[in-house]
């Protein structure tokens, strides 16, 4: 889940985290992405810690955690269908071979203004459930932080070096259980204090596991239905009403 994300930093002059700020004026055009599919395998804005977490920088990293056993981009593309590494399950970050080292040593924050997910509901008379898209965001927050892990990658043929990343996911809260009601998952959305903790270098494995499973309370989120053609719309997050769909319960 969380394969479609959006970022629209229109009014903020800075990305703020704790007492630190980063000017976004020169990045303004790169921070205007109403919707982007993870399956485009393109770059996305993330926050990387520097000086062991005492400071941070905004980077644009490849959205897809690239396993360390791949040697070239061509090899990655040939094997991409076998593994989907856009997301990483928070519950198994430290137990699986692929993500453990990054979870221990290379944690980042993924910037978002809102993400897109589908709710499955079977209207009266329908033969099977229909997927209804939703836009999910945080009230009065132009941007927020998702937990991420990152992995440097160098193509051994071309010498090109990039950072790649995955969004950490957790069990759905009561709101997301109603929307993402097939898999019951949601991104790990961290309030500012916890986001700061996540990128600190001295986190214990126990604290990493705790934060990786953090579930933002449902009353701190908002969601509304959008048009089924949202992926081709100029305003993909625009509200669209479906009369047959029961309202969400907050």
C-alpha positions as CSV (number, residue, x, y, z in Angstrom):
1,X,0.0,0.0,0.0
2,X,0.9,3.7,-0.2
3,X,1.9,3.4,-3.8
4,X,0.5,6.9,-4.7
5,X,1.8,9.9,-2.9
6,X,1.4,13.7,-3.2
7,X,3.4,16.7,-2.1
8,X,2.2,20.3,-2.5
9,X,4.3,22.8,-0.5
10,X,2.6,26.0,-1.7
11,X,2.8,28.4,1.2
12,X,5.5,27.2,3.6
13,X,8.8,29.0,3.1
14,X,10.7,26.3,5.1
15,X,10.5,22.6,5.9
16,X,10.7,22.6,9.7
17,X,11.8,19.8,11.9
18,X,12.2,20.6,15.6
19,X,14.2,23.8,15.8
20,X,15.8,23.3,12.3
21,X,14.6,24.8,9.0
22,X,15.4,24.3,5.4
23,X,14.5,27.0,2.8
24,X,12.3,25.5,0.1
25,X,12.2,28.4,-2.3
26,X,14.7,26.9,-4.8
27,X,13.0,23.5,-4.5
28,X,9.5,24.9,-5.0
29,X,8.8,23.3,-8.4
30,X,10.2,19.9,-7.2
31,X,7.8,20.0,-4.2
32,X,4.7,20.5,-6.4
33,X,3.6,16.9,-7.2
34,X,-0.1,16.4,-6.8
35,X,0.2,12.7,-7.4
36,X,3.1,10.4,-8.2
37,X,2.9,6.6,-8.6
38,X,5.6,4.6,-6.9
39,X,5.5,2.4,-10.0
40,X,7.0,5.2,-12.0
41,X,10.2,4.4,-10.1
42,X,11.1,8.1,-10.1
43,X,12.6,10.4,-7.5
44,X,10.8,11.7,-4.5
45,X,11.7,14.3,-1.8
46,X,13.0,12.8,1.5
47,X,14.8,14.1,4.5
48,X,18.2,12.6,5.2
49,X,19.9,13.1,8.6
50,X,23.4,14.5,8.7
51,X,25.9,14.9,11.6
52,X,24.4,11.8,13.2
53,X,20.9,13.3,13.2
54,X,21.9,16.7,14.6
55,X,20.9,18.3,11.3
56,X,19.1,17.3,8.1
57,X,19.0,17.9,4.4
58,X,16.4,17.5,1.7
59,X,17.3,15.0,-1.0
60,X,15.5,13.6,-4.0
61,X,15.8,9.8,-3.9
62,X,14.7,6.9,-6.1
63,X,11.4,5.6,-4.7
64,X,12.1,1.8,-4.6
65,X,14.5,0.3,-2.1
66,X,17.2,-1.2,-4.3
67,X,18.5,-4.5,-2.8
68,X,22.3,-4.5,-2.3
69,X,22.7,-7.6,-4.4
70,X,21.8,-5.8,-7.6
71,X,24.8,-4.5,-9.6
72,X,23.2,-2.5,-12.4
73,X,20.0,-0.7,-13.3
74,X,19.5,-3.3,-16.1
75,X,19.7,-6.1,-13.6
76,X,17.2,-4.3,-11.3
77,X,14.7,-3.8,-14.1
78,X,14.9,-7.5,-15.2
79,X,14.1,-8.7,-11.7
80,X,11.7,-5.9,-10.6
81,X,8.5,-8.0,-11.0
82,X,9.8,-10.5,-8.4
83,X,9.9,-8.0,-5.6
84,X,8.0,-4.9,-4.7
85,X,10.1,-2.7,-2.5
86,X,8.2,0.5,-2.6
87,X,7.1,-0.2,1.0
88,X,8.7,-2.0,3.9
89,X,6.6,-3.6,6.7
90,X,7.5,-2.0,10.0
91,X,6.8,-5.2,12.0
92,X,9.6,-7.1,10.2
93,X,12.2,-4.4,9.5
94,X,14.7,-5.9,11.8
95,X,14.0,-9.6,11.1
96,X,14.2,-9.6,7.3
97,X,17.4,-9.8,5.4
98,X,16.6,-7.0,3.0
99,X,15.8,-4.1,5.2
100,X,17.6,-4.8,8.5
101,X,20.8,-3.0,7.9
102,X,19.1,0.1,6.6
103,X,16.6,0.1,9.5
104,X,19.6,0.1,11.9
105,X,21.8,2.5,10.1
106,X,19.9,4.5,7.4
107,X,16.6,5.9,8.4
108,X,15.0,8.8,6.6
109,X,11.7,10.7,6.4
110,X,9.5,10.8,3.4
111,X,7.7,14.1,2.7
112,X,4.0,14.0,1.9
113,X,1.0,16.3,1.8
114,X,-1.4,13.4,1.3
115,X,-1.6,9.9,-0.2
116,X,-4.2,7.9,-2.1
117,X,-5.8,4.6,-1.2
118,X,-8.8,2.5,-2.3
119,X,-11.8,1.3,-0.3
120,X,-13.7,-1.8,-1.5
121,X,-17.5,-1.7,-1.2
122,X,-20.2,-3.7,-2.8
123,X,-23.2,-1.5,-3.6
124,X,-26.7,-3.0,-3.8
125,X,-27.1,-4.9,-7.0
126,X,-23.5,-5.1,-7.8
127,X,-21.9,-8.5,-8.5
128,X,-18.7,-7.8,-6.7
129,X,-17.1,-5.0,-4.6
130,X,-16.1,-1.8,-6.4
131,X,-12.9,0.1,-5.6
132,X,-13.5,3.7,-4.5
133,X,-10.4,6.0,-4.3
134,X,-9.7,8.3,-1.3
135,X,-7.3,11.1,-0.6
136,X,-5.9,11.0,2.9
137,X,-4.1,13.9,4.6
138,X,-3.6,15.6,8.0
139,X,-5.8,18.6,8.9
140,X,-4.2,22.0,8.5
141,X,-0.8,20.5,7.7
142,X,0.7,21.4,4.4
143,X,3.3,18.6,4.7
144,X,4.0,15.7,7.2
145,X,6.6,13.0,7.7
146,X,6.4,9.3,6.8
147,X,9.1,7.0,8.2
148,X,11.4,5.6,5.6
149,X,14.6,3.7,5.1
150,X,17.2,4.4,2.4
151,X,19.9,2.5,0.6
152,X,22.7,3.9,-1.6
153,X,23.1,2.2,-5.0
154,X,25.9,2.4,-7.6
155,X,25.5,1.1,-11.1
156,X,28.8,-0.9,-11.6
157,X,28.6,-0.4,-15.4
158,X,27.9,3.4,-15.5
159,X,29.2,4.5,-12.1
160,X,26.0,6.4,-11.4
161,X,25.2,6.6,-7.7
162,X,21.8,7.3,-6.2
163,X,19.9,6.9,-2.9
164,X,16.9,4.6,-3.0
165,X,14.2,4.3,-0.3
166,X,11.0,2.6,0.9
167,X,8.1,3.9,3.0
168,X,7.6,2.0,6.2
169,X,4.1,0.8,6.8
170,X,2.2,-0.4,9.8
171,X,-1.2,-1.8,10.9
172,X,-4.1,0.4,9.9
173,X,-5.8,2.6,12.5
174,X,-9.6,2.7,12.8
175,X,-9.9,5.2,9.9
176,X,-7.6,3.4,7.5
177,X,-9.2,0.0,8.3
178,X,-12.4,1.4,6.7
179,X,-10.5,2.7,3.6
180,X,-7.8,0.2,3.0
181,X,-10.1,-2.6,4.0
182,X,-8.5,-5.4,2.0
183,X,-5.0,-5.3,3.4
184,X,-5.5,-3.1,6.6
185,X,-2.2,-1.2,6.2
186,X,-1.1,2.5,6.4
187,X,2.2,4.4,6.2
188,X,4.0,5.1,9.4
189,X,3.2,8.8,9.8
190,X,5.3,10.4,12.6
191,X,4.5,13.6,14.5
192,X,7.4,16.0,14.6
193,X,9.0,14.7,17.8
194,X,8.9,11.1,16.7
195,X,10.1,12.1,13.2
196,X,13.1,13.7,14.9
197,X,13.7,10.5,17.0
198,X,13.5,8.3,13.9
199,X,16.5,9.9,12.2
200,X,18.8,9.9,15.2
201,X,21.9,7.8,15.0
202,X,21.8,6.3,18.5
203,X,18.4,4.6,18.4
204,X,18.3,1.2,20.0
205,X,16.8,-1.7,18.1
206,X,13.8,-1.7,20.5
207,X,13.1,1.9,19.8
208,X,13.4,1.4,16.1
209,X,10.9,-1.4,16.3
210,X,8.5,0.7,18.4
211,X,8.6,3.7,16.0
212,X,8.4,1.4,12.9
213,X,5.0,0.2,14.2
214,X,3.7,3.6,15.2
215,X,0.0,4.1,14.3
216,X,-1.1,7.7,14.0
217,X,-4.5,8.1,15.7
218,X,-7.4,8.2,13.4
219,X,-8.6,11.6,14.8
220,X,-5.5,13.2,13.5
221,X,-6.2,12.3,9.9
222,X,-8.9,13.2,7.4
223,X,-10.0,11.5,4.2
224,X,-12.5,12.1,1.4
225,X,-13.5,10.3,-1.8
226,X,-12.1,11.4,-5.1
227,X,-12.9,10.8,-8.8
228,X,-12.0,7.4,-10.2
229,X,-10.1,9.1,-12.9
230,X,-7.9,10.9,-10.3
231,X,-4.6,9.6,-11.8
232,X,-5.2,11.6,-15.0
233,X,-6.7,14.7,-13.3
234,X,-5.2,18.1,-12.8
235,X,-6.6,18.2,-9.3
236,X,-6.5,14.5,-8.3
237,X,-7.3,15.3,-4.6
238,X,-10.5,17.1,-5.5
239,X,-13.5,15.8,-3.6
240,X,-16.0,13.6,-5.5
241,X,-19.2,12.2,-4.0
242,X,-20.5,8.7,-4.4
243,X,-24.1,8.5,-3.3
244,X,-24.1,4.7,-2.8
245,X,-21.0,4.8,-0.5
246,X,-21.6,4.8,3.3
247,X,-19.7,7.6,5.1
248,X,-16.6,6.9,7.1
249,X,-16.8,6.7,10.9
250,X,-14.2,8.8,12.8
